[in-house]
Amino acid sequence: MRQPSVFTRRVTVAAVTLAVAAGAAACAGPQDNDAKSDGSAQGKPQKGGTLSVLNTEPQADFDPARLYTSGGGNVPSLVFRTLTTRNREDGAAGTKVVPDLATDTGRPNADATEWTYTLKEGLKFEDGTPITTADIKYGIERSFAGELSGGAPYLRDWLIGGADYQGPYKDTSSTGLASIVTPDARTIVFKLNKPEGDFPFVATQTQFAPVPKAKDKGAKYEEHPVSSGPYKVVKNEGDGQHMVLERNPHWSEKTDDQRHAYPDKIDVKAGLDSAVINQRLATSSGADAAAITTDTNLGPAELAEVGSDKALAARVGTGHFGYTNYLAFNPKVKPFDNPKVRQAISYAINRTSVINAAGGSALAEPATTFLPEQKAFGYTPYDHFPAGKTGDPAKAKELLKEAGHPNGLTISLIHSTAQNRETSPEVATAVQEGLKKAGITVKLVGLEPNAFNEARWSVKNGPGLFLSRWGADWPSGGPFLAPIFDGRQIVKDGSNFNHAQFDDASVNKEIDEINKLTDLSAAAKRWGALDKKIGEQALDVPLFHPVYKRLYGKDVKNIVISDWTGVLDISQVAVK
């Protein structure tokens, strides 16, 4: 008799009945667990029905000013339209920015310090009133209010006067933020204090969603934000624990070629255990047959179960997001001030062991570049310190000898105690074991998540070596390289992401030059070249890029997973 289903073992007693069905289905033969369905075999998607969303984390702070999104978000994108948005297509095609409320992705001036947008005709809020550029200007301005903090910080840095603006609740002027100009109801102009060729990407964030001033209730606006998208909020309980969305009758597909809005209703429930979510999706009983998750991945054990079941494997969506897990050096701390020590550690890394600790090759791909392996970021292949699949301890020992450590050395590695398979004890142990073969003794120092983040983001007390990770706010090299390697972004009295405190004038200058480019393909090539140049400094050791694997219900159709988000796009899903 086969062993009980992994889903069966991990769910609560109340779910045992559901688990029996999953266990029975798992008797099928082996199947490639990288299967990805495009929904084409399930029939043409139709309008109607209710889509259920099963999540672990609540959709908290459901206010466009407070959400930190890229591309408009997932559930938020159903309610909040923005000037631009992500292209809703599979894979690399989904990394493109496209118009949403605007007629184009923006018209820059000669040096990209000014961007102009024109709204499409016929745009309406859920109550039927027209959407104007004054609503977009107000929506952005309220995101500067201290009461509505949490959103992306870029406009505070980029807009002229943004650093000192306190939002409309404290602003006594009648003009608001002067660097946002609305000459008429369909035209809006943004004046920046520096060139920003990536501005169309930033315009995808929910801070660019229109908000009618007359309906603004400050911090309570999240209870019923006014929809500009295909759905409106009819219920929001427990700060996003349970949300119900229904059709916005004034949304028109004529003005929105990105969202399909197939289901009549979307029911979002959060606070569920991840194992229970995967169990319910696997079983697909009742309403769960038309269910998805926007935040829960399959783990290694669950993937093994799925891989033995052809029907389940066909319902796994596979995605890639611009994200890198890496070892971070702080050269201000000895012995990491010596480049040869950093190079030795780079050669000694056993990436096969690290990837196994991260969940295996189905959930992690080896990395030798800081930029993710996607064209949109400017990915340029390089491996300055080729360690092979399992490390090169002989080369590492040679470098240690040159660095004055012929008998090896002892170092500490800071990691998180969170079981996330990224910065967690398993990954730290895999690094430790690889370096041991090169004569490097690694003492592991585990910190609870808050203390871990406080340590790795500190300039004054930053550790010399720690596990870290970085994901891009949009698919471009800028938000990946600049926060980590631009010397002007070193933060001495707050969260500092430039772990090496790296401040190179030529790198800073190149970042500025690339930011002037509005040709995104040309910019991508320059970002890739810059990544390769910085990589020679051995300021980090790229370890792996994560892969996302998520189940969806058996009645869910039209699966679209772009490389912008790496996960199923809820705006494309049908359940009939």
C-alpha positions in Angstrom: 0.0 0.0 0.0 1.3 3.5 -0.9 2.1 6.0 1.8 -0.6 8.5 2.8 -0.8 11.5 0.6 1.4 14.4 1.7 -1.7 16.6 1.5 -3.4 14.2 3.9 -0.5 14.3 6.4 -0.4 18.1 6.5 -4.1 19.1 6.8 -6.2 19.4 9.9 -8.6 16.6 11.1 -11.5 18.6 9.7 -10.1 18.2 6.2 -9.6 14.5 6.3 -12.6 13.8 4.0 -11.1 16.1 1.4 -7.7 14.5 1.7 -9.1 11.0 0.8 -10.1 12.3 -2.6 -6.6 13.8 -3.1 -4.9 10.6 -2.0 -7.0 8.5 -4.4 -6.2 10.8 -7.4 -2.4 10.5 -6.6 -2.2 6.9 -7.7 -1.6 8.0 -11.3 1.8 7.5 -12.9 4.7 9.9 -13.0 4.3 13.3 -14.6 6.6 16.3 -15.3 5.9 18.6 -12.3 6.8 21.6 -14.4 3.6 21.2 -16.4 1.9 24.5 -17.1 -1.6 24.7 -18.5 -2.8 27.6 -20.6 -6.4 26.6 -20.1 -6.9 25.9 -23.8 -7.8 22.2 -23.2 -10.6 23.2 -20.8 -12.8 25.0 -23.4 -13.2 28.6 -24.3 -13.5 30.9 -21.2 -17.0 32.3 -20.6 -18.3 35.1 -18.5 -20.1 34.2 -15.3 -19.7 32.3 -12.0 -17.8 33.0 -8.8 -14.1 32.8 -8.5 -12.8 31.9 -5.0 -9.4 33.1 -3.8 -7.8 31.2 -0.9 -4.9 33.1 0.7 -2.8 33.0 3.8 -2.3 36.8 4.1 -5.2 39.3 4.2 -5.4 41.9 1.5 -4.8 44.6 4.2 -4.8 48.4 3.7 -6.9 48.2 0.6 -6.3 51.8 -0.3 -4.5 52.7 -3.5 -2.3 55.1 -1.5 -1.1 52.4 0.9 -0.6 49.4 -1.3 2.9 48.6 -2.5 2.3 47.1 -5.9 3.9 46.7 -9.3 1.9 46.5 -12.5 -1.2 47.4 -10.5 -1.0 44.4 -8.2 -3.2 41.3 -8.5 -6.4 41.6 -6.6 -6.0 45.5 -6.4 -5.7 45.6 -10.2 -9.4 44.4 -10.4 -10.5 47.6 -8.6 -7.8 50.2 -9.3 -6.9 51.1 -12.8 -3.7 53.2 -13.3 -2.2 55.3 -16.0 -0.2 52.3 -17.3 -0.2 48.7 -16.4 1.6 45.4 -17.1 0.9 43.6 -20.4 -1.4 40.7 -19.4 0.4 37.9 -21.4 2.5 34.8 -20.6 6.2 34.9 -20.0 8.5 37.5 -21.3 5.7 39.3 -23.2 4.2 40.1 -19.8 7.2 42.2 -18.8 6.1 45.1 -21.1 4.4 48.2 -19.7 1.2 49.2 -21.7 -1.4 51.9 -21.5 -4.3 51.5 -19.0 -6.2 54.7 -18.3 -3.9 56.6 -20.5 -3.8 56.5 -24.3 -0.1 55.6 -24.3 2.8 54.8 -21.9 3.7 58.5 -21.6 5.4 61.2 -23.6 8.7 62.4 -22.2 10.5 65.6 -22.9 14.1 65.6 -24.2 15.8 64.6 -21.0 13.0 62.5 -19.4 12.4 65.0 -16.6 8.9 65.6 -17.7 6.2 63.1 -18.6 2.8 63.9 -20.2 -0.2 61.6 -20.3 -3.6 61.9 -21.9 -6.6 60.0 -20.6 -8.8 57.8 -22.8 -12.3 59.0 -23.4 -15.3 57.5 -21.7 -13.6 56.5 -18.4 -16.0 56.3 -15.4 -16.0 55.5 -11.7 -18.3 52.8 -10.3 -21.0 55.5 -9.7 -21.0 56.6 -13.3 -19.1 59.9 -12.8 -16.3 60.7 -15.3 -12.7 60.0 -14.3 -10.5 63.1 -14.8 -6.9 63.9 -14.4 -7.8 65.9 -11.2 -8.8 62.6 -9.7 -5.4 61.1 -10.6 -3.5 64.1 -9.2 -5.5 63.9 -6.0 -5.0 60.2 -5.7 -1.2 60.6 -5.9 -1.2 63.6 -3.5 -3.0 61.7 -0.8 -0.3 59.0 -1.0 2.0 61.5 0.6 -0.1 61.8 3.7 1.5 60.3 6.8 -1.9 58.7 7.7 -1.7 56.7 4.4 1.9 55.5 4.5 3.0 52.2 3.0 3.0 52.7 -0.7 6.0 52.8 -3.0 8.4 55.7 -2.2 9.5 56.7 -5.7 7.3 59.7 -6.2 8.5 61.3 -3.0 12.0 61.1 -4.4 11.3 61.8 -8.1 8.7 64.6 -8.1 9.9 68.2 -7.7 8.9 69.2 -4.2 7.9 65.6 -3.3 10.4 65.3 -0.4 8.7 68.1 1.6 5.1 67.6 0.5 2.8 66.4 3.4 -0.3 65.5 1.4 -3.7 67.2 0.8 -4.9 66.9 4.4 -2.2 69.3 5.6 -1.8 71.2 2.4 -3.4 74.6 2.6 -2.8 75.7 -1.0 -5.4 75.3 -3.7 -2.9 73.9 -6.3 -1.6 70.9 -4.4 1.7 69.4 -5.4 2.9 71.9 -8.1 5.0 69.3 -9.9 1.7 67.5 -11.0 0.0 69.7 -13.5 -3.5 69.1 -15.0 -4.1 71.7 -17.8 -7.4 70.0 -18.6 -9.6 67.1 -17.6 -7.7 64.6 -19.8 -4.1 65.9 -19.6 -1.7 65.4 -16.7 2.0 66.4 -16.6 4.7 65.2 -14.1 7.7 67.3 -13.5 10.7 65.4 -12.1 13.9 66.5 -10.4 16.0 64.1 -12.4 15.7 62.1 -15.6 13.7 58.9 -15.2 13.3 56.7 -18.3 11.5 54.1 -16.2 8.6 56.5 -15.3 6.0 54.4 -17.3 6.8 51.5 -15.0 6.2 53.6 -11.9 2.9 54.8 -13.4 1.6 51.2 -13.0 1.6 51.5 -9.2 -1.7 52.0 -7.4 -0.8 55.5 -6.2 -1.7 56.4 -9.8 -5.3 55.2 -9.4 -7.9 58.0 -9.5 -9.6 58.9 -6.3 -12.6 61.3 -6.3 -11.9 63.9 -3.6 -15.5 64.1 -2.6 -15.5 60.4 -1.7 -12.2 60.4 0.2 -12.6 59.3 3.9 -9.0 59.3 4.8 -7.9 56.1 6.6 -11.4 54.7 6.2 -11.4 55.0 2.4 -10.1 51.4 2.3 -13.5 50.1 3.5 -15.1 51.2 0.2 -12.6 52.6 -2.3 -14.3 53.9 -5.4 -13.6 51.5 -8.3 -12.2 52.5 -11.6 -11.7 48.8 -12.6 -14.0 46.0 -13.6 -15.0 45.1 -10.1 -16.1 47.0 -7.0 -15.8 46.2 -3.3 -19.1 45.1 -1.8 -17.6 43.6 1.4 -14.3 44.1 3.3 -14.3 42.4 6.7 -11.3 42.1 9.1 -9.1 44.5 7.1 -9.0 42.2 4.1 -9.6 38.9 5.8 -12.8 38.5 3.7 -13.4 40.6 0.6 -16.2 40.2 -2.0 -15.9 41.9 -5.3 -18.8 42.3 -7.8 -19.0 43.8 -11.3 -18.6 47.5 -11.8 -21.4 48.3 -14.2 -19.7 51.4 -15.5 -16.4 49.7 -16.5 -16.2 49.2 -20.2 -14.0 46.7 -22.1 -13.9 49.4 -24.8 -11.5 51.4 -22.6 -9.6 48.4 -21.1 -8.0 45.8 -23.4 -6.0 44.3 -20.5 -8.6 42.9 -18.1 -11.2 40.2 -19.2 -13.4 40.3 -16.1 -14.9 36.9 -16.7 -16.3 36.0 -13.3 -19.4 37.7 -12.0 -18.1 37.7 -8.4 -14.8 37.2 -6.7 -14.7 36.0 -3.1 -11.4 36.4 -1.3 -10.8 34.6 2.0 -7.5 34.9 3.9 -6.0 33.7 7.2 -5.9 30.1 5.9 -3.0 27.6 6.5 -0.9 27.1 3.4 -1.3 23.3 3.7 -5.0 23.6 3.8 -5.1 25.9 0.8 -3.1 23.5 -1.3 -5.2 20.6 0.0 -8.4 22.4 -1.0 -7.1 23.3 -4.4 -5.9 19.8 -5.0 -9.2 18.2 -4.1 -11.2 20.9 -5.9 -14.5 20.0 -4.2 -17.5 22.2 -4.5 -16.7 25.9 -4.7 -13.0 25.0 -4.5 -13.1 23.7 -8.0 -13.3 27.4 -9.1 -10.6 28.6 -6.7 -7.0 30.0 -7.0 -4.5 31.4 -4.6 -2.5 34.6 -5.1 0.0 34.0 -2.3 0.6 30.3 -1.6 3.3 28.2 -3.3 3.7 24.5 -3.3 6.5 23.2 -1.2 9.0 20.4 -2.0 6.9 17.6 -0.3 3.7 18.8 -2.0 5.5 19.0 -5.4 6.6 15.4 -5.0 2.9 14.5 -4.4 1.8 16.5 -7.4 4.5 14.9 -9.6 3.0 11.5 -9.1 -0.5 12.6 -10.2 -1.0 13.6 -13.9 -4.3 15.4 -13.2 -2.8 17.5 -10.4 0.4 18.3 -12.4 -1.7 19.7 -15.2 -3.1 22.2 -12.7 0.2 23.7 -11.5 1.2 27.1 -12.8 4.9 27.7 -13.1 6.2 31.3 -13.0 9.4 33.3 -12.7 9.7 36.7 -11.0 12.7 39.1 -11.0 14.3 38.0 -7.8 17.7 36.9 -6.6 18.9 35.2 -3.4 22.5 35.9 -2.6 25.3 36.1 0.0 26.0 39.7 0.9 29.5 40.9 1.9 30.2 44.0 4.0 33.8 45.0 3.0 33.9 47.3 6.0 34.2 44.2 8.2 37.4 42.1 8.2 38.3 39.8 6.6 35.8 40.7 3.9 37.7 43.9 3.2 40.1 41.7 1.2 38.8 41.0 -2.3 40.6 37.7 -2.4 38.7 36.4 0.6 35.4 37.4 -1.1 36.6 35.7 -4.3 37.5 32.6 -2.4 34.1 32.3 -0.9 32.6 32.8 -4.3 34.6 29.9 -5.7 33.8 27.7 -2.7 30.0 27.9 -2.9 28.2 24.6 -3.6 25.1 25.8 -5.5 23.7 22.3 -5.9 23.6 22.0 -2.1 22.1 25.4 -1.7 19.4 24.8 -4.3 18.5 21.5 -2.6 18.1 23.5 0.6 15.9 26.0 -1.2 13.5 23.2 -2.2 15.2 21.6 -5.1 15.6 22.4 -8.8 11.8 22.7 -9.3 11.7 25.7 -7.0 15.1 27.3 -7.4 17.5 27.9 -10.4 21.3 28.5 -9.9 22.4 32.2 -10.2 25.8 33.6 -11.1 24.6 37.1 -12.0 22.9 39.6 -9.7 20.3 40.5 -12.3 17.6 37.9 -12.9 17.8 35.8 -16.1 15.3 37.8 -18.0 15.8 40.0 -21.0 13.7 42.8 -19.6 16.3 43.3 -16.8 19.1 43.3 -19.2 20.4 39.9 -18.2 24.0 39.5 -19.5 25.5 36.1 -18.7 28.7 36.1 -16.7 30.4 33.9 -14.1 33.5 35.7 -12.8 34.3 33.1 -10.2 33.2 29.8 -11.8 32.5 27.3 -9.0 30.8 24.7 -11.1 27.8 22.9 -9.7 29.4 21.9 -6.4 32.2 24.5 -5.8 35.9 24.7 -6.5 37.6 24.3 -3.1 41.1 24.0 -4.6 40.8 27.5 -6.2 39.3 28.9 -3.0 42.2 27.6 -0.9 44.7 29.1 -3.4 43.0 32.5 -3.1 42.9 32.2 0.7 46.6 31.6 0.7 47.2 34.7 -1.4 45.0 36.6 1.1 47.3 35.5 4.0 45.1 32.7 5.3 47.1 29.5 4.3 45.4 27.6 7.1 41.9 28.7 6.3 39.8 31.1 8.4 36.8 31.3 10.6 33.9 33.6 9.8 30.3 34.2 10.9 27.2 34.0 8.7 24.0 35.8 9.7 20.7 34.3 8.7 17.1 34.4 9.6 15.3 31.8 11.7 12.2 32.1 9.5 11.5 28.9 7.6 11.4 30.5 4.2 14.0 28.5 2.3 15.7 31.7 1.2 17.5 33.3 4.2 16.7 30.4 6.5 18.8 27.8 8.5 18.6 25.2 5.7 20.3 27.5 3.2 22.8 28.8 5.7 23.8 25.2 6.5 24.3 24.4 2.8 26.6 27.4 2.5 28.4 26.3 5.6 29.0 22.8 4.3 30.3 24.1 1.0 32.8 26.5 2.5 34.1 23.8 4.9 35.7 21.9 2.0 37.7 25.0 1.3 39.0 25.3 4.8 36.6 28.0 5.8 34.8 27.4 9.1 31.4 29.1 9.2 29.7 29.9 12.5 26.0 30.3 11.9 24.2 33.1 13.7 20.4 32.8 13.5 18.3 35.9 14.2 14.5 36.2 14.4 13.1 38.0 11.3 12.9 41.5 12.7 16.3 41.4 14.3 17.7 39.8 11.1 16.4 42.7 8.9 17.6 45.3 11.4 21.1 43.8 11.4 21.5 43.4 7.6 20.1 46.9 6.9 22.3 48.7 9.4 25.2 50.8 8.2 26.7 51.2 11.7 26.5 47.6 12.9 26.0 45.7 9.6 27.4 42.1 9.7 30.3 41.1 7.4 28.5 38.2 5.8 24.8 37.4 5.6 22.1 35.8 3.5 19.9 38.3 1.6 17.5 38.6 -1.3 16.2 41.3 -3.6 13.2 41.6 -5.9 12.5 44.3 -8.5 9.5 46.6 -8.2 9.2 46.4 -11.9 11.0 44.4 -14.7 14.0 46.7 -15.3 17.6 46.7 -14.1 17.2 50.1 -12.4 15.2 49.0 -9.3 17.5 46.0 -9.0 20.9 47.6 -9.2 20.4 51.2 -8.0 19.2 50.5 -4.4 22.0 47.9 -3.9 25.0 49.6 -5.6 24.3 53.3 -6.0 26.6 55.0 -3.4 24.2 57.9 -3.0 21.5 55.6 -1.8 23.5 54.5 1.3 21.2 55.2 4.3 23.1 55.8 7.5 20.1 56.3 9.9 17.6 53.9 8.4 17.1 50.8 6.3 20.2 50.6 4.1 20.0 48.2 1.2 23.5 48.9 -0.2 25.0 46.2 2.0 28.6 46.7 0.7 28.3 50.5 1.3 29.6 50.6 -2.3 30.2 54.1 -3.6 31.9 54.2 -7.0 31.7 57.4 -9.0 31.8 55.7 -12.4 28.9 53.3 -11.3 26.9 56.2 -10.0 27.4 58.1 -13.2 26.4 55.2 -15.3 23.2 54.8 -13.3 22.3 58.4 -14.1 23.1 58.0 -17.8 20.9 54.9 -18.1 18.1 56.6 -16.2 18.0 59.2 -19.0 17.1 56.5 -21.6 13.5 56.1 -22.6 14.4 53.3 -25.0 13.9 50.5 -22.6 15.7 47.9 -24.8 18.8 50.1 -24.9 18.6 50.7 -21.2 18.4 47.0 -20.5 21.6 46.4 -22.4 23.4 49.0 -20.3 22.0 47.6 -17.1 23.3 44.2 -18.0 26.8 45.6 -18.8 26.8 47.4 -15.5 25.8 44.3 -13.6 28.8 42.5 -15.2 31.1 45.3 -14.2 30.0 45.4 -10.6 30.1 41.6 -10.4 33.9 41.8 -10.8 34.1 43.4 -7.4 32.8 40.2 -5.6 30.5 42.2 -3.4 28.0 39.4 -3.3 27.6 35.8 -4.3 24.5 35.2 -6.3 23.0 31.9 -5.2 19.6 31.2 -6.9 16.5 32.6 -8.5 13.2 31.2 -7.1 10.6 29.5 -9.2 6.9 29.7 -8.2 4.6 26.7 -8.4 0.9 27.2 -7.6 -2.1 25.0 -7.8 -5.4 26.1 -9.1 -8.9 24.6 -9.1 -10.0 22.1 -11.8 -12.6 24.5 -13.2 -10.3 27.5 -13.6 -9.5 28.5 -17.2 -7.3 30.9 -19.1 -4.1 30.7 -17.0 -1.8 33.6 -17.7 1.5 33.9 -15.8 3.8 36.7 -16.8 7.5 37.2 -16.0 6.5 40.6 -14.4 4.7 38.9 -11.4 5.6 35.2 -11.8 2.1 34.2 -10.6 -1.3 33.6 -12.1 -3.0 36.8 -13.3 -6.3 37.0 -11.6 -7.6 39.5 -14.2 -7.5 36.8 -16.9 -9.1 33.9 -15.1 -12.5 32.4 -16.0 -14.4 29.7 -14.2 -16.9 28.7 -16.8 
